[in-house]
Amino acid sequence: MDYFKRFFHYYVKSTKTLWVAAFSCSLPFVTLYAEPYPPGKIQLTPRADLHLQPVNVKNLPGYTLNVPNGFKASLFADKIQHARFMAVDENDVLHVASFSTRHSGYWSRSPWKDGIVYALPDADNNGRADRALIAADDLEWPHSIAFFKNNLYVADHDVIYRMSDRDGDGYYEERERFITVPGIMGRTSEHITHSLVFDEVNEKLFVHVGSGCDVCREDDPERATILQFNSDGSGRRIYASGLRNAVGMALHPQTGQLWATNNGHDREGSALPPEFINIIRDGSFHGWPLAYAYKKWIDFTVPHYARRIPPLTRADSLLVKKMARPTVLVDAHQAPMGIHFYTRKQFPAQYHNQAFVAFHFGMTSSFDPGFKVSVIFSEPNGSNAKIADFVTGFRPKGTNNYWAQPMGVTTDKRGNLYISSDKNIAGIYRIHYNP
């Protein structure tokens, strides 16, 4: 039997018949080996149950969230409009990016440059920010922030700023255009935000660049990628590609590998495509705009996609053939955003070094409603992954209404978990363990 498998695999490869599958649009590549995610098949990651229980949200009367036993929830800071990603400085002060609104169904330039980075100190550790201080302003679309070597880095829509607070008053008055990145292309632009993460061990910087469209052939090779730089801004190169919108990025604390979330395309209905969280490796390709899940071709009979992609080529086929296998697959259209590995000691041991993911959305007809934070339990290399709901209730079960929308997730040095919401009751929510 083993001989037959080897012979057949060699025959298919040597006759170069695999590439014609691209032109069928629906046929997967042939495989003879059992795999966690078979090519062309959709196999969602198994779920775990943390037995969530409702708790009142402190500082927000009349609202509840569902969390595992022993955990508590509170509103840490409110009135932070369009709160995006967060970071903690060397003094353990939480900072959050806040940007303008989306108009008329497309991302537009802000004529007021009213984007702000807020500092939210909690000196008495009572679970409530003392006040909201402006750390940086005069920004357009600040989405992701990071602290590195006493500087604040802010990802705006077309630039990464490096900012300094020379006088130590908490306001970063000095700034420079550290790196330029692809920005708004016009009225039809999509995915204009950028995320950044520093690899301090290897002195590297990763920056996500989303696609300029739902599904299309990009003119700019840096679109739908993750870029890598040296920490001083030099050495610019494409680290990984085929990522429609890898909004959230984080480094695994044990392996140092880069993990990222990704938002899938829009026009194949409420059940497709599944969203994924993946380990991103140097040179890896993740499917967009040709395939999703694992080597499953996008439906190019959809009129919009039929206009934007075909004719398919042998080069397309070879790209899909090298597509990276996903680490985690979840139900469609949940829009996974921020990802953060828990490295503190406050939470029980089962959560240590595991990834928390904020799910921003969820179509009303989808199998899983989204509007939550989940935790991925896996081995350090991503194997044996299971996913479990950790915080739910932002959209009460059985309704289509939501009162907050998770965006970012991070922790402070004390081990408290923070969740940002960019809509409705916008601000920051705090989860802590107190059995």
C-alpha positions as CSV (number, residue, x, y, z in Angstrom):
1,M,0.0,0.0,0.0
2,D,2.8,2.4,0.9
3,Y,4.5,1.7,-2.4
4,F,1.2,2.4,-4.3
5,K,0.9,5.8,-2.5
6,R,4.4,6.8,-3.3
7,F,4.0,5.7,-6.9
8,F,0.7,7.5,-7.4
9,H,2.0,10.7,-5.8
10,Y,5.1,10.7,-8.0
11,Y,3.0,10.0,-11.1
12,V,0.7,13.0,-10.4
13,K,3.6,15.3,-9.7
14,S,5.7,14.2,-12.7
15,T,2.9,14.5,-15.2
16,K,2.2,18.0,-13.9
17,T,-1.5,17.5,-13.8
18,L,-2.0,19.2,-10.5
19,W,-1.9,22.7,-11.9
20,V,-5.1,22.2,-13.9
21,A,-7.1,22.1,-10.7
22,A,-6.9,25.8,-10.5
23,F,-9.0,26.2,-13.6
24,S,-11.8,24.1,-12.1
25,C,-12.2,26.7,-9.2
26,S,-13.8,24.1,-6.9
27,L,-11.5,21.1,-7.1
28,P,-8.9,20.7,-4.4
29,F,-5.4,19.4,-5.0
30,V,-5.0,15.7,-4.6
31,T,-3.6,14.5,-1.3
32,L,-2.9,11.0,-0.1
33,Y,-2.0,11.8,3.5
34,A,-4.2,12.3,6.5
35,E,-3.9,16.0,7.6
36,P,-5.6,18.1,10.3
37,Y,-7.1,20.3,7.7
38,P,-7.5,18.3,4.4
39,P,-7.0,20.3,1.3
40,G,-10.4,21.6,0.0
41,K,-12.2,20.7,3.1
42,I,-13.5,22.9,5.9
43,Q,-12.8,21.5,9.3
44,L,-13.4,23.9,12.2
45,T,-11.2,23.8,15.2
46,P,-12.8,21.8,18.1
47,R,-14.4,23.8,20.8
48,A,-13.9,23.6,24.6
49,D,-16.5,24.7,27.2
50,L,-15.4,26.9,30.1
51,H,-18.9,26.9,31.6
52,L,-19.4,30.6,31.6
53,Q,-21.5,32.3,34.2
54,P,-23.2,35.7,34.2
55,V,-21.6,38.5,36.3
56,N,-22.6,42.1,36.8
57,V,-20.3,44.6,35.1
58,K,-19.0,46.8,37.8
59,N,-19.3,50.5,37.1
60,L,-22.0,49.7,34.4
61,P,-25.3,49.2,36.2
62,G,-27.8,46.9,34.4
63,Y,-25.3,45.1,32.2
64,T,-23.9,41.6,32.6
65,L,-21.1,39.5,30.9
66,N,-20.5,35.8,30.9
67,V,-17.1,34.7,32.2
68,P,-15.6,31.5,33.7
69,N,-16.1,30.8,37.4
70,G,-14.0,33.1,39.6
71,F,-13.6,35.9,37.1
72,K,-15.0,39.4,37.5
73,A,-15.8,42.2,34.9
74,S,-15.8,45.9,35.2
75,L,-16.0,49.0,32.9
76,F,-12.4,50.4,33.2
77,A,-12.9,53.5,31.1
78,D,-15.8,54.9,29.1
79,K,-16.2,57.7,26.5
80,I,-13.1,56.5,24.6
81,Q,-14.6,56.8,21.2
82,H,-13.6,54.2,18.6
83,A,-11.2,52.6,21.0
84,R,-8.8,50.3,19.0
85,F,-5.7,48.6,20.1
86,M,-3.9,49.0,23.5
87,A,-0.4,48.8,25.0
88,V,1.1,49.2,28.5
89,D,4.1,51.4,29.1
90,E,7.0,50.7,31.4
91,N,5.1,52.2,34.3
92,D,2.2,49.8,33.8
93,V,-0.1,52.6,32.4
94,L,-2.6,51.4,29.8
95,H,-2.7,53.4,26.6
96,V,-5.3,53.1,23.8
97,A,-5.6,54.4,20.3
98,S,-8.8,56.2,19.3
99,F,-9.8,57.3,15.8
100,S,-12.5,58.9,13.7
101,T,-15.6,57.5,12.1
102,R,-16.4,55.7,8.9
103,H,-18.6,57.6,6.5
104,S,-21.0,56.5,3.8
105,G,-19.7,52.9,3.7
106,Y,-16.1,53.8,2.9
107,W,-13.0,55.0,4.7
108,S,-12.6,58.7,4.3
109,R,-9.8,61.1,5.2
110,S,-10.5,63.0,8.4
111,P,-10.3,66.7,7.8
112,W,-10.0,67.3,11.5
113,K,-7.1,64.9,12.4
114,D,-8.9,64.1,15.6
115,G,-7.2,60.8,16.3
116,I,-5.8,60.5,19.8
117,V,-3.8,58.1,21.9
118,Y,-5.0,58.2,25.5
119,A,-3.2,57.2,28.7
120,L,-5.5,55.6,31.3
121,P,-3.7,55.5,34.7
122,D,-5.2,53.5,37.6
123,A,-3.0,54.5,40.5
124,D,-5.1,53.0,43.2
125,N,-5.7,49.7,41.3
126,N,-9.5,49.8,41.9
127,G,-10.3,48.6,38.4
128,R,-11.3,52.1,37.1
129,A,-9.1,54.5,35.2
130,D,-8.4,57.7,37.3
131,R,-8.7,59.9,34.2
132,A,-8.1,59.9,30.4
133,L,-4.9,61.8,29.5
134,I,-3.9,62.7,26.0
135,A,-0.6,61.1,25.2
136,A,-0.5,61.9,21.5
137,D,-2.9,63.7,19.2
138,D,-3.2,65.3,15.7
139,L,-3.6,61.9,14.2
140,E,-5.9,60.5,11.5
141,W,-6.6,56.8,12.0
142,P,-4.4,55.6,14.9
143,H,-5.1,51.9,15.2
144,S,-2.2,50.1,16.8
145,I,0.4,51.3,19.3
146,A,3.5,49.8,20.9
147,F,6.2,50.9,23.3
148,F,9.8,50.1,22.4
149,K,13.0,51.4,23.9
150,N,11.2,54.3,25.7
151,N,9.5,55.5,22.5
152,L,5.8,55.3,21.5
153,Y,5.1,53.9,18.1
154,V,1.7,54.7,16.5
155,A,0.4,53.1,13.3
156,D,-1.7,55.7,11.4
157,H,-3.3,55.1,8.1
158,D,-0.2,55.6,5.9
159,V,2.7,56.0,8.4
160,I,4.2,54.6,11.5
161,Y,5.2,57.4,13.9
162,R,7.9,57.2,16.4
163,M,7.2,59.5,19.3
164,S,9.2,60.6,22.3
165,D,8.3,62.2,25.7
166,R,11.4,64.1,26.5
167,D,10.1,66.0,29.5
168,G,8.4,63.0,31.1
169,D,5.0,64.6,31.4
170,G,3.2,61.8,29.7
171,Y,2.6,63.7,26.4
172,Y,4.7,62.5,23.5
173,E,5.6,65.9,22.0
174,E,8.3,64.8,19.6
175,R,7.4,62.7,16.5
176,E,9.0,61.5,13.3
177,R,7.6,59.7,10.3
178,F,9.4,56.4,11.1
179,I,8.0,54.2,8.3
180,T,5.6,55.0,5.4
181,V,3.0,52.3,4.6
182,P,0.3,52.0,1.9
183,G,-2.7,54.2,2.8
184,I,-6.0,55.3,1.4
185,M,-6.4,54.8,-2.3
186,G,-9.7,56.6,-2.8
187,R,-13.4,56.2,-2.1
188,T,-13.3,52.4,-2.5
189,S,-10.4,51.7,-0.2
190,E,-10.7,49.0,2.3
191,H,-8.5,47.9,5.2
192,I,-6.6,51.2,5.8
193,T,-5.5,50.4,9.3
194,H,-2.2,48.9,10.2
195,S,-1.0,46.9,13.2
196,L,2.5,46.6,14.5
197,V,4.4,44.4,16.9
198,F,8.1,44.4,18.0
199,D,10.2,41.3,18.3
200,E,12.5,42.6,20.9
201,V,14.7,39.5,21.0
202,N,15.6,39.6,17.4
203,E,15.3,43.4,17.0
204,K,12.5,43.2,14.3
205,L,9.3,45.0,13.6
206,F,6.2,43.5,12.0
207,V,3.6,45.6,10.3
208,H,0.3,44.4,8.8
209,V,-1.0,45.8,5.5
210,G,-4.5,44.9,4.5
211,S,-5.8,44.4,1.0
212,G,-7.3,47.4,-0.8
213,C,-10.4,45.4,-1.8
214,D,-12.6,42.4,-0.9
215,V,-11.1,40.1,-3.5
216,C,-8.9,41.4,-6.4
217,R,-5.5,41.3,-7.9
218,E,-3.5,44.0,-6.2
219,D,-1.2,46.4,-8.1
220,D,0.8,47.0,-4.9
221,P,2.7,43.9,-3.9
222,E,2.8,45.1,-0.3
223,R,-0.9,44.9,0.1
224,A,-2.4,41.9,1.9
225,T,0.9,41.2,3.6
226,I,2.9,41.4,6.8
227,L,6.0,43.4,6.3
228,Q,9.2,43.0,8.4
229,F,11.7,45.7,9.3
230,N,14.7,45.9,11.5
231,S,13.9,47.7,14.7
232,D,15.5,50.9,13.3
233,G,13.2,50.9,10.3
234,S,15.7,49.5,7.8
235,G,15.6,46.1,6.0
236,R,12.0,46.5,4.6
237,R,10.7,43.3,3.1
238,I,7.5,41.2,2.6
239,Y,7.6,38.6,5.4
240,A,4.3,36.8,4.5
241,S,1.6,37.2,1.9
242,G,-2.0,36.2,1.0
243,L,-3.4,37.8,4.2
244,R,-6.6,39.8,3.3
245,N,-6.6,41.6,6.6
246,A,-4.3,40.3,9.4
247,V,-5.4,42.8,11.9
248,G,-4.2,41.2,15.1
249,M,-0.6,40.1,15.6
250,A,1.3,38.7,18.6
251,L,4.5,36.7,19.3
252,H,4.2,33.4,21.1
253,P,6.0,33.9,24.5
254,Q,7.7,30.4,24.3
255,T,8.5,30.0,20.6
256,G,8.8,33.6,19.5
257,Q,6.7,32.7,16.4
258,L,4.4,35.3,15.0
259,W,0.7,34.6,15.2
260,A,-2.0,36.6,13.4
261,T,-5.7,36.8,13.0
262,N,-7.3,37.3,9.5
263,N,-10.6,38.5,8.2
264,G,-12.0,36.6,5.2
265,H,-13.8,37.8,2.1
266,D,-17.4,38.9,2.1
267,R,-19.5,37.6,-0.9
268,E,-19.9,33.8,-0.5
269,G,-22.8,34.0,1.9
270,S,-23.2,33.9,5.7
271,A,-21.4,30.6,6.3
272,L,-18.3,31.1,4.2
273,P,-15.4,31.6,4.4
274,P,-14.2,30.5,7.9
275,E,-12.0,33.0,9.6
276,F,-8.6,31.8,10.7
277,I,-5.8,32.4,13.3
278,N,-2.5,31.3,12.0
279,I,1.2,31.0,12.7
280,I,3.0,33.3,10.3
281,R,6.3,32.0,9.0
282,D,8.9,33.7,6.8
283,G,7.8,33.4,3.2
284,S,4.4,31.8,4.0
285,F,1.4,32.3,1.7
286,H,-2.1,32.2,3.2
287,G,-4.5,32.0,0.3
288,W,-5.9,35.4,-0.6
289,P,-7.2,36.3,-3.2
290,L,-7.3,32.7,-4.5
291,A,-8.2,30.3,-1.7
292,Y,-9.3,30.1,1.9
293,A,-9.3,27.6,4.8
294,Y,-6.7,25.1,3.4
295,K,-6.4,25.1,-0.4
296,K,-10.1,25.6,-0.9
297,W,-10.7,27.8,-4.0
298,I,-12.8,30.9,-3.8
299,D,-16.0,30.6,-5.7
300,F,-15.2,32.5,-8.9
301,T,-18.7,32.0,-10.2
302,V,-19.7,34.9,-7.9
303,P,-20.1,37.8,-10.4
304,H,-17.9,40.2,-8.5
305,Y,-15.1,37.7,-8.1
306,A,-15.5,36.6,-11.7
307,R,-14.7,40.1,-12.8
308,R,-11.7,40.7,-10.5
309,I,-9.6,37.5,-10.6
310,P,-9.9,35.2,-13.8
311,P,-8.2,34.1,-15.9
312,L,-6.5,31.8,-13.5
313,T,-2.9,30.8,-14.2
314,R,-0.5,28.1,-13.4
315,A,1.3,30.5,-11.1
316,D,-2.0,30.8,-9.2
317,S,-2.1,27.1,-8.8
318,L,1.4,26.9,-7.6
319,L,0.7,29.6,-5.0
320,V,-2.3,27.7,-3.6
321,K,-0.3,24.5,-3.6
322,K,2.2,26.2,-1.1
323,M,-0.6,27.6,1.0
324,A,0.0,27.4,4.8
325,R,-2.2,25.1,6.8
326,P,-4.3,27.1,9.3
327,T,-3.7,26.8,13.0
328,V,-7.3,27.7,14.0
329,L,-10.5,27.8,11.9
330,V,-13.7,29.4,13.2
331,D,-17.1,30.2,11.8
332,A,-17.4,32.8,9.1
333,H,-17.6,36.6,9.4
334,Q,-16.7,36.9,13.1
335,A,-13.9,39.4,12.3
336,P,-11.1,38.3,14.7
337,M,-9.2,41.4,15.6
338,G,-6.8,41.7,18.5
339,I,-4.7,38.7,19.7
340,H,-2.7,38.6,22.9
341,F,-0.8,35.8,24.8
342,Y,-1.3,35.7,28.5
343,T,2.0,35.7,30.3
344,R,1.1,36.8,33.8
345,K,0.3,34.8,36.9
346,Q,-3.1,36.2,38.0
347,F,-5.2,33.8,35.9
348,P,-5.2,30.0,36.6
349,A,-2.4,28.0,35.1
350,Q,-4.5,26.7,32.2
351,Y,-4.5,30.2,30.6
352,H,-0.8,30.8,30.9
353,N,0.9,31.3,27.5
354,Q,-2.4,30.8,25.7
355,A,-3.9,33.2,23.1
356,F,-6.9,35.5,23.7
357,V,-8.7,36.7,20.6
358,A,-11.3,39.5,20.3
359,F,-14.1,38.8,17.8
360,H,-15.5,42.1,16.6
361,F,-18.5,41.0,14.6
362,G,-20.8,38.2,13.7
363,M,-23.5,38.0,11.0
364,T,-27.0,37.5,12.4
365,S,-27.3,34.3,10.3
366,S,-23.8,32.9,11.1
367,F,-23.4,29.8,13.2
368,D,-21.5,31.6,15.9
369,P,-22.6,35.1,16.9
370,G,-19.2,36.7,17.6
371,F,-19.1,39.8,19.8
372,K,-16.9,38.0,22.3
373,V,-13.4,37.2,23.5
374,S,-12.2,33.6,23.1
375,V,-9.1,31.7,24.3
376,I,-7.1,29.3,22.1
377,F,-5.7,26.4,24.0
378,S,-2.8,24.7,22.1
379,E,0.7,23.4,22.3
380,P,3.4,26.1,21.7
381,N,3.6,25.0,18.1
382,G,-0.1,25.4,17.6
383,S,-0.9,21.7,17.5
384,N,-3.9,20.2,19.4
385,A,-5.7,23.5,19.3
386,K,-9.1,24.0,20.8
387,I,-11.0,27.3,21.2
388,A,-13.3,28.3,24.0
389,D,-15.5,31.3,24.6
390,F,-14.1,33.4,27.5
391,V,-16.2,36.5,27.6
392,T,-19.6,36.7,26.0
393,G,-22.7,38.8,26.5
394,F,-21.8,41.9,24.5
395,R,-24.6,40.8,22.2
396,P,-27.2,39.1,24.5
397,K,-28.2,35.6,23.3
398,G,-31.3,35.5,21.2
399,T,-31.0,39.1,20.0
400,N,-29.4,41.0,17.1
401,N,-28.6,43.9,19.3
402,Y,-25.2,44.5,20.9
403,W,-24.1,47.0,23.5
404,A,-20.3,46.8,23.0
405,Q,-18.0,45.4,20.3
406,P,-14.7,43.9,21.2
407,M,-11.7,45.2,19.3
408,G,-8.3,44.9,21.1
409,V,-7.1,42.7,24.0
410,T,-4.1,43.1,26.3
411,T,-2.9,42.7,29.9
412,D,-1.1,44.8,32.4
413,K,1.8,43.7,34.6
414,R,-0.6,42.8,37.4
415,G,-2.3,40.2,35.1
416,N,-5.6,42.1,34.5
417,L,-7.1,41.5,31.0
418,Y,-8.4,44.5,29.1
419,I,-10.9,44.5,26.2
420,S,-11.4,47.6,24.0
421,S,-14.8,48.4,22.4
422,D,-15.0,50.7,19.5
423,K,-18.8,51.0,19.3
424,N,-21.9,51.7,21.4
425,I,-20.6,51.7,25.0
426,A,-17.2,52.5,23.7
427,G,-14.2,52.2,26.0
428,I,-12.2,49.6,27.9
429,Y,-13.5,46.6,29.9
430,R,-11.4,44.9,32.6
431,I,-11.4,41.2,33.4
432,H,-9.7,39.9,36.6
433,Y,-9.6,36.7,38.6
434,N,-10.9,36.8,42.1
435,P,-12.2,33.4,43.2
